[in-house]
Amino acid sequence: MESAGRRLPGAVRVVAIVLMLLVFLFGMGVAYTLGFGYDSHAYWTAAHDLAHLYDRPPLARDAYLYSPAFVVVLWPLAQLPWPIFALCWGALLAGCFFWLLRRLPPFWFVPAALACVPEVLTGNVYALMAVAMVIGLRHGAAWSFPLLTKVTPGLVGLGFFVVRGDWRRLVYALGTTAVVVGATALIIPGAWTEWVRFLVEQRASGAVAAILPLPVRVVGGAAAVVLVVLAARRSHYWMLPVAAVLVSPTLGPNTLTLLAAVPRLLDARHRERGAEPSQRVPSEPTAARPGEIGPG
C-alpha cells in the first residue's frame, strides 16, 4: 500500500488527503449534532426490548433498522450499563479501524484515521462491515454480517462470488446467513417477519427515498455492478468497498469509512501476485479441481 501511495501523482495525493480531512470535519459536525453514541444507543435500546424491535419509524431516534440476528448477538454485551456499553462498542470500532489502516505510512494513516473518528463516536457498524469485506475475500461466511445489517452492501460479496464462479464461498455466505436466520428465529419468533414488513413499509412510506432519491440509487447500483465485475474478473479487490458504498441504504461521511477496507484489500492483491497459484483467490471455476477452491 505504501508503494502504491507513492506512485500516485502529487496532486492526486493532495486531493485525497483534503477529501479525507473534509470527511472528518463534516462527520464531526454530524456527530456533534446527533450526539455521542447516536447509533450504538439504538442497538443498546433494542436489546432491552426485543418484543418491540421495529416500533420506531426509520428516521426516529433509537430506531432499530437491522435484522433480529444482530441484536441477538449483541444482547449479552448490551446488558452492561449504557456508558460502559458505549465505551466498549467505541473501542471495538476503533480497534477495527486500526487493524484496517495500521499498515499505512503516517502520511496516509493520520488523515484516514481522522476520517474514521466520527464513525467511532456515533457507533454505527461500518467498521465491522469493512473488516467483514476483508475477511470475506477468503471466508465467504463473513459476508453474512453486511447481509444481516445493511443488506444491500452484502449483495456486493454475493455478486463477486457469482462473477468469479466461486460457488463454494457463495454457498458458505448463503448457508451461514440461513443458519443464523434459523437460529435467531427460534429465539425471538416472529421478529423476522416484522423486520421484512418494516423494510417494505419504510420503502413504501418514502423514508428511504428521503435519504437517497431513486435516480441516485439507480446510477449508484449500475456503477456498483460494473465495479463488482471488474473486481471479480481483474482481481481489483479494492473496488468491493467502493461498490458497497454506492449501494448502501444511506450515504454520508460514516458510509465512506467502508473505504477503510481498501488498504488491506490492496495488500491482498499485491500478496497474491507473488503467491503460488494454489494460494490465490480463484477467479475462474476451472482454475482448480472440484474441492480445491479454498476455505469458505
C-alpha positions as CSV (number, residue, x, y, z in Angstrom):
1,M,0.0,0.0,0.0
2,E,2.9,2.4,0.7
3,S,4.4,1.9,-2.7
4,A,1.0,2.3,-4.3
5,G,0.6,5.6,-2.5
6,R,3.9,6.8,-3.6
7,R,3.1,6.0,-7.3
8,L,0.1,8.4,-7.2
9,P,0.8,11.9,-8.7
10,G,1.4,14.6,-6.1
11,A,-1.8,16.4,-7.0
12,V,-3.9,13.2,-6.6
13,R,-2.3,12.6,-3.1
14,V,-3.1,16.1,-2.0
15,V,-6.7,15.9,-3.2
16,A,-7.1,12.5,-1.4
17,I,-5.8,14.0,1.8
18,V,-8.0,17.0,1.5
19,L,-11.1,14.8,0.9
20,M,-10.3,12.7,4.0
21,L,-10.0,15.8,6.1
22,L,-13.3,17.1,4.7
23,V,-14.9,13.8,5.6
24,F,-13.5,14.2,9.1
25,L,-14.8,17.8,9.5
26,F,-18.2,17.1,8.1
27,G,-18.5,13.9,10.0
28,M,-17.6,15.6,13.3
29,G,-20.3,18.2,12.6
30,V,-22.8,15.4,12.1
31,A,-21.6,13.5,15.2
32,Y,-21.9,16.7,17.3
33,T,-25.4,17.3,16.0
34,L,-26.6,13.7,16.6
35,G,-24.7,13.2,19.9
36,F,-22.2,10.6,21.1
37,G,-23.4,7.0,20.6
38,Y,-26.4,8.0,18.4
39,D,-26.4,4.7,16.5
40,S,-25.0,2.4,19.2
41,H,-27.6,3.7,21.7
42,A,-30.3,2.4,19.3
43,Y,-28.7,-1.1,19.4
44,W,-28.5,-1.0,23.2
45,T,-32.1,0.1,23.5
46,A,-33.3,-2.6,21.1
47,A,-31.5,-5.3,23.1
48,H,-33.6,-4.2,26.1
49,D,-36.9,-4.5,24.3
50,L,-36.8,-7.5,22.0
51,A,-40.5,-7.6,21.8
52,H,-40.8,-4.2,20.1
53,L,-37.8,-4.0,17.8
54,Y,-39.4,-2.2,14.9
55,D,-41.9,0.1,16.6
56,R,-40.0,3.3,15.9
57,P,-40.0,4.7,12.3
58,P,-36.7,4.6,10.4
59,L,-35.7,8.2,10.9
60,A,-36.6,8.4,14.6
61,R,-34.0,8.5,17.4
62,D,-33.2,5.0,18.7
63,A,-34.9,3.4,15.6
64,Y,-33.5,-0.1,15.2
65,L,-33.1,-1.0,11.4
66,Y,-31.2,-4.2,11.3
67,S,-32.2,-7.9,11.4
68,P,-33.1,-9.7,14.6
69,A,-29.8,-11.6,14.3
70,F,-27.7,-8.6,15.1
71,V,-29.4,-7.6,18.3
72,V,-29.5,-11.2,19.5
73,V,-25.7,-11.5,19.1
74,L,-25.3,-8.1,20.8
75,W,-27.7,-8.9,23.6
76,P,-25.0,-10.1,26.2
77,L,-22.9,-7.0,25.7
78,A,-25.9,-4.8,25.9
79,Q,-26.7,-6.0,29.4
80,L,-23.9,-3.6,30.5
81,P,-24.9,-0.1,31.6
82,W,-25.1,2.3,28.7
83,P,-21.9,4.3,29.4
84,I,-19.9,1.1,29.7
85,F,-21.5,-0.4,26.6
86,A,-20.8,2.7,24.6
87,L,-17.2,2.7,25.6
88,C,-16.8,-1.0,24.8
89,W,-18.5,-0.5,21.4
90,G,-16.4,2.5,20.5
91,A,-13.2,0.6,21.5
92,L,-14.3,-2.3,19.2
93,L,-14.8,0.1,16.3
94,A,-11.5,1.9,16.9
95,G,-9.7,-1.4,17.1
96,C,-11.2,-2.5,13.7
97,F,-10.2,0.7,12.0
98,F,-6.7,0.4,13.5
99,W,-6.3,-3.1,12.1
100,L,-7.6,-2.0,8.7
101,L,-5.3,1.0,8.5
102,R,-2.2,0.1,10.5
103,R,0.0,-0.8,7.6
104,L,-0.4,2.7,6.0
105,P,2.5,5.1,6.3
106,P,1.9,8.1,8.5
107,F,1.2,10.4,5.5
108,W,-1.9,8.3,4.8
109,F,-2.7,6.8,8.2
110,V,-3.3,10.1,10.0
111,P,-5.9,11.6,7.7
112,A,-7.5,8.2,7.1
113,A,-7.8,7.6,10.9
114,L,-9.2,11.0,11.4
115,A,-11.9,10.4,8.8
116,C,-13.0,7.3,10.8
117,V,-13.3,9.2,14.1
118,P,-16.9,10.4,13.6
119,E,-18.0,6.8,12.9
120,V,-16.4,5.7,16.2
121,L,-18.2,8.4,18.1
122,T,-21.7,7.7,16.6
123,G,-21.2,3.9,16.8
124,N,-22.6,2.5,13.6
125,V,-21.4,-0.8,12.1
126,Y,-19.3,0.3,9.1
127,A,-16.0,-0.6,10.7
128,L,-17.3,-4.2,11.3
129,M,-18.6,-4.3,7.7
130,A,-15.2,-3.2,6.4
131,V,-13.5,-6.0,8.4
132,A,-16.0,-8.5,7.1
133,M,-15.2,-7.5,3.5
134,V,-11.5,-8.1,4.0
135,I,-12.1,-11.5,5.8
136,G,-14.8,-12.3,3.3
137,L,-12.3,-12.3,0.4
138,R,-11.3,-15.8,1.5
139,H,-14.0,-16.8,4.0
140,G,-17.4,-16.3,2.4
141,A,-19.3,-16.7,5.7
142,A,-18.1,-13.2,6.7
143,W,-20.4,-11.6,4.1
144,S,-23.4,-12.7,6.3
145,F,-22.7,-9.7,8.5
146,P,-23.4,-7.0,6.0
147,L,-26.3,-9.1,4.6
148,L,-27.9,-9.2,8.1
149,T,-27.4,-5.5,8.8
150,K,-27.3,-3.1,5.9
151,V,-28.4,-5.8,3.4
152,T,-27.5,-4.2,0.1
153,P,-23.7,-4.0,0.7
154,G,-23.8,-7.7,1.4
155,L,-25.1,-8.3,-2.1
156,V,-21.7,-7.0,-3.4
157,G,-20.0,-10.0,-1.9
158,L,-22.5,-12.5,-3.4
159,G,-22.2,-10.8,-6.8
160,F,-18.4,-11.0,-6.5
161,F,-18.5,-14.8,-5.9
162,V,-21.0,-15.3,-8.7
163,V,-19.0,-13.5,-11.3
164,R,-15.8,-15.3,-10.3
165,G,-17.6,-18.6,-10.4
166,D,-16.6,-19.2,-6.8
167,W,-19.6,-21.3,-5.8
168,R,-18.1,-22.7,-2.6
169,R,-17.7,-19.3,-1.0
170,L,-21.1,-18.3,-2.3
171,V,-22.6,-21.4,-0.6
172,Y,-20.8,-20.6,2.7
173,A,-22.1,-17.0,2.6
174,L,-25.7,-18.0,1.9
175,G,-25.5,-21.1,4.2
176,T,-24.1,-19.1,7.2
177,T,-26.8,-16.5,6.7
178,A,-29.5,-19.1,6.6
179,V,-28.3,-20.8,9.7
180,V,-28.2,-17.5,11.6
181,V,-31.7,-16.7,10.5
182,G,-33.0,-20.1,11.6
183,A,-31.3,-19.9,15.0
184,T,-32.5,-16.4,15.8
185,A,-36.0,-17.3,14.6
186,L,-36.1,-19.8,17.4
187,I,-35.0,-17.2,20.0
188,I,-37.4,-14.4,19.0
189,P,-40.2,-15.9,16.9
190,G,-42.0,-13.5,14.6
191,A,-39.2,-11.0,14.6
192,W,-38.0,-11.8,11.1
193,T,-41.5,-11.3,9.7
194,E,-41.6,-8.0,11.5
195,W,-38.3,-7.0,10.0
196,V,-39.3,-7.8,6.4
197,R,-42.6,-5.9,7.0
198,F,-40.6,-3.0,8.4
199,L,-38.3,-2.8,5.4
200,V,-41.2,-2.9,3.0
201,E,-43.2,-0.3,4.9
202,Q,-40.3,2.1,5.2
203,R,-39.7,1.9,1.4
204,A,-43.4,2.5,0.7
205,S,-43.5,5.4,3.2
206,G,-40.8,7.2,1.3
207,A,-38.4,7.2,4.2
208,V,-35.6,5.6,2.1
209,A,-36.3,8.0,-0.8
210,A,-35.9,10.9,1.6
211,I,-32.4,9.7,2.3
212,L,-31.3,8.7,-1.2
213,P,-33.5,9.6,-4.2
214,L,-34.3,6.8,-6.6
215,P,-32.3,8.2,-9.6
216,V,-29.2,8.3,-7.3
217,R,-29.8,4.7,-6.3
218,V,-30.2,3.5,-9.9
219,V,-27.0,5.2,-11.0
220,G,-25.1,4.0,-7.9
221,G,-26.4,0.5,-8.4
222,A,-25.3,0.4,-12.1
223,A,-21.8,1.7,-11.2
224,A,-21.6,-0.9,-8.4
225,V,-22.4,-3.7,-10.8
226,V,-19.5,-2.6,-13.1
227,L,-17.1,-2.4,-10.1
228,V,-18.1,-5.8,-8.9
229,V,-17.5,-7.3,-12.3
230,L,-14.1,-5.6,-12.6
231,A,-13.2,-6.7,-9.1
232,A,-14.1,-10.3,-9.9
233,R,-12.5,-10.5,-13.4
234,R,-9.4,-8.5,-12.8
235,S,-8.9,-9.1,-9.0
236,H,-9.2,-5.4,-8.2
237,Y,-10.5,-6.3,-4.7
238,W,-10.3,-2.7,-3.5
239,M,-13.3,-1.9,-5.7
240,L,-15.6,-4.0,-3.4
241,P,-15.9,-1.4,-0.6
242,V,-16.4,1.3,-3.3
243,A,-19.3,-0.7,-4.7
244,A,-20.7,-1.3,-1.2
245,V,-20.7,2.5,-0.6
246,L,-22.6,3.0,-3.8
247,V,-25.4,0.6,-2.9
248,S,-25.5,1.5,0.8
249,P,-29.0,2.4,2.0
250,T,-27.7,5.8,3.2
251,L,-24.8,7.9,2.1
252,G,-22.9,10.1,4.5
253,P,-19.4,10.6,5.9
254,N,-19.8,7.5,8.0
255,T,-20.7,5.4,5.0
256,L,-17.4,6.4,3.4
257,T,-15.5,4.7,6.2
258,L,-16.2,1.4,4.4
259,L,-13.2,2.5,2.3
260,A,-11.0,1.7,5.3
261,A,-11.0,-1.8,3.8
262,V,-9.1,-0.6,0.7
263,P,-5.6,-0.8,2.2
264,R,-6.0,-4.4,3.3
265,L,-7.6,-5.4,0.0
266,L,-4.8,-3.8,-1.9
267,D,-2.3,-5.7,0.2
268,A,-4.2,-8.9,-0.6
269,R,-3.9,-8.2,-4.3
270,H,-0.2,-7.5,-4.0
271,R,0.5,-10.6,-2.0
272,E,-1.5,-12.7,-4.4
273,R,0.7,-11.6,-7.3
274,G,3.7,-13.2,-5.6
275,A,1.8,-16.2,-4.3
276,E,1.8,-19.7,-5.6
277,P,-1.2,-20.4,-7.9
278,S,-2.7,-22.7,-5.2
279,Q,-2.7,-19.9,-2.7
280,R,-4.5,-17.4,-4.9
281,V,-8.2,-16.5,-4.6
282,P,-9.7,-18.3,-7.6
283,S,-11.0,-16.2,-10.4
284,E,-12.4,-18.9,-12.7
285,P,-14.3,-22.1,-11.8
286,T,-11.8,-24.1,-14.0
287,A,-8.7,-22.8,-12.1
288,A,-8.8,-25.7,-9.7
289,R,-10.3,-29.2,-9.5
290,P,-13.6,-29.5,-7.6
291,G,-13.0,-29.2,-3.9
292,E,-9.8,-27.2,-4.2
293,I,-11.2,-23.7,-4.4
294,G,-10.1,-23.0,-0.8
295,P,-11.7,-22.4,2.6
296,G,-15.0,-20.7,2.9
